[in-house]
Amino acid sequence: MKLLVTGGAGFIGTHLVRELLKRGHDVVVVDNFTLGHKENVDCFENNSHYKFYNIDIAQTKEFCTKLKDEKFDMVFHLAANSDIQKGGKNPDVDYNDTFMTTRSVLEFMRISGCKKLFFSSTSAVYGDKKELLKEDIGDLKPISYYGGAKLASESFIESYSYMNDFKTVIFRFPNVIGPNLTHGVIYDFTKKLQDNPHELQILGDGSQTKPYIYVLDLIEAIVKLTLDTPVENGVEIYNAGVEGATNVTTIANIVCEELGYENVKYNYTGGNVGWKGDVPKFQYDLTKIHNAGWTASKNSDEAVRETVRNIKES
Ligand SMILES: NC(=O)c1ccc[n+]([C@@H]2O[C@H](COP(=O)([O-])OP(=O)(O)OC[C@H]3O[C@@H](n4cnc5c(N)ncnc54)[C@H](O)[C@@H]3O)[C@@H](O)[C@H]2O)c1
């Protein structure tokens, strides 16, 4: 199949591209390196089944024009702003990179006749809910611009899918971690400890507790529920989650333990959130994705430990 991966130079996108090429597909990546890196995709350059476009996807006209001669069997739309705090300081960031990129992808699919879509959504669409998060819970009130832009994307996807008979799979990812991590709490802690091995600043009170999924588990789930399983018309939404959840102090302990830092003084900034718009605790109901035949190989704590070991090795 010929597949388009937007955001394919990013952390998760790179792993997805590698798996799709391994399976023998033709893969076209579009990215503009706002957060992704050229070095992430350099390793694919010599593969004749791989092609790269440097385009700002939020520019709908330019995106559709530059890709007008390409016909795809499916689009994996991963491009978005993944720097939540940067987005929190400037709403334009998520409007452009999280929402407008989706709008451009949908317009391109409508014009070019592509009918299959995978979209990387997020737990942030649920907002700060106390109950177990089920896909059809309703009354979604995101508390960050990022969550708002993802939920708006989901709504646009619903309408485009209905109007154009798209077959769409949406995964709401929790925190994704693993080899070649480029952002997030584990990445931040390792960077900070390199700078100062005696003290670690921890945003909030350390009690923020969320599920962390290992990226290779996630890629397996994406491929299984898009390419290996026939997708019906309309939109299927899955919580792509794992068993368990890990709190921030436990993450700090695992990072120190695995990387050999001893007697580190934790300095908490205080409050029960890392920053305004941060959802301090959530847990997914995983019934739907388990019933679809997929379960993660690693629970949240195991994913955290394995990721720190990946960092140590690299
Ligand atoms: N990593 C996580 O924990 C997590 C959690 C929930 C959802 N997600 C979603 O998964 C997807 C991939 O996330 P990631 O962790 O790999 O982030 P990432 O930042 O590593 O990858 C996103 C990629 O999109 C590209 N991009 C952004 N705006 C663009 C634009 N206007 N035009 C072209 N390219 C653009 C960036 O350069 C980057 O390479 C994103 O949609 C993100 O919202 C990630």
The ligand as a MOL file (V3000), in Angstrom:
LIG
                    3D

  0  0  0     0  0            999 V3000
M  V30 BEGIN CTAB
M  V30 COUNTS 44 48 0 0 0
M  V30 BEGIN ATOM
M  V30 1 N 4.0620 11.5890 22.8470 0
M  V30 2 C 2.9590 11.5330 23.5810 0
M  V30 3 O 3.0260 11.2770 24.7830 0
M  V30 4 C 1.6070 11.7720 22.9440 0
M  V30 5 C 0.4580 11.6380 23.7420 0
M  V30 6 C -0.7950 11.8520 23.1700 0
M  V30 7 C -0.8880 12.1660 21.8230 0
M  V30 8 N 0.2610 12.3040 21.0740 0 CHG=1
M  V30 9 C 0.1180 12.6600 19.6740 0
M  V30 10 O 0.8910 11.7920 18.8670 0
M  V30 11 C 1.3920 12.5070 17.7330 0
M  V30 12 C 2.8910 12.3460 17.6320 0
M  V30 13 O 3.4790 12.8310 18.8210 0
M  V30 14 P 5.0360 12.7690 19.1040 0
M  V30 15 O 5.2070 12.4910 20.5450 0
M  V30 16 O 5.6850 11.9040 18.1180 0 CHG=-1
M  V30 17 O 5.4150 14.2940 18.8820 0
M  V30 18 P 6.5800 14.9280 17.9790 0
M  V30 19 O 6.5990 16.3740 18.2740 0
M  V30 20 O 7.8270 14.1650 18.1700 0
M  V30 21 O 6.0150 14.6820 16.5080 0
M  V30 22 C 5.0940 15.5470 15.8830 0
M  V30 23 C 5.6650 15.8930 14.5230 0
M  V30 24 O 4.7580 16.7680 13.8380 0
M  V30 25 C 5.5380 17.7360 13.1460 0
M  V30 26 N 4.7150 18.9300 12.9100 0
M  V30 27 C 4.1130 19.7070 13.8420 0
M  V30 28 N 3.4620 20.7210 13.2450 0
M  V30 29 C 3.6570 20.5770 11.9070 0
M  V30 30 C 3.2520 21.3150 10.7700 0
M  V30 31 N 2.5100 22.4290 10.8810 0
M  V30 32 N 3.6260 20.8750 9.5360 0
M  V30 33 C 4.3990 19.7510 9.4110 0
M  V30 34 N 4.8160 19.0220 10.4480 0
M  V30 35 C 4.4500 19.4290 11.6940 0
M  V30 36 C 6.7190 18.0200 14.0820 0
M  V30 37 O 7.8330 18.5970 13.4190 0
M  V30 38 C 7.0110 16.6230 14.6140 0
M  V30 39 O 7.9710 15.9530 13.8220 0
M  V30 40 C 0.9420 13.9510 17.9080 0
M  V30 41 O -0.2400 14.1410 17.1760 0
M  V30 42 C 0.6580 14.0550 19.3880 0
M  V30 43 O -0.2890 15.0400 19.6700 0
M  V30 44 C 1.4960 12.1070 21.6030 0
M  V30 END ATOM
M  V30 BEGIN BOND
M  V30 1 1 1 2
M  V30 2 2 2 3
M  V30 3 1 2 4
M  V30 4 1 4 5
M  V30 5 2 4 44
M  V30 6 2 5 6
M  V30 7 1 6 7
M  V30 8 2 7 8
M  V30 9 1 8 9
M  V30 10 1 8 44
M  V30 11 1 9 10
M  V30 12 1 9 42
M  V30 13 1 10 11
M  V30 14 1 11 12
M  V30 15 1 11 40
M  V30 16 1 12 13
M  V30 17 1 13 14
M  V30 18 2 14 15
M  V30 19 1 14 16
M  V30 20 1 14 17
M  V30 21 1 17 18
M  V30 22 2 18 19
M  V30 23 1 18 20
M  V30 24 1 18 21
M  V30 25 1 21 22
M  V30 26 1 22 23
M  V30 27 1 23 24
M  V30 28 1 23 38
M  V30 29 1 24 25
M  V30 30 1 25 26
M  V30 31 1 25 36
M  V30 32 1 26 27
M  V30 33 1 26 35
M  V30 34 2 27 28
M  V30 35 1 28 29
M  V30 36 1 29 30
M  V30 37 2 29 35
M  V30 38 1 30 31
M  V30 39 2 30 32
M  V30 40 1 32 33
M  V30 41 2 33 34
M  V30 42 1 34 35
M  V30 43 1 36 37
M  V30 44 1 36 38
M  V30 45 1 38 39
M  V30 46 1 40 41
M  V30 47 1 40 42
M  V30 48 1 42 43
M  V30 END BOND
M  V30 END CTAB
M  END
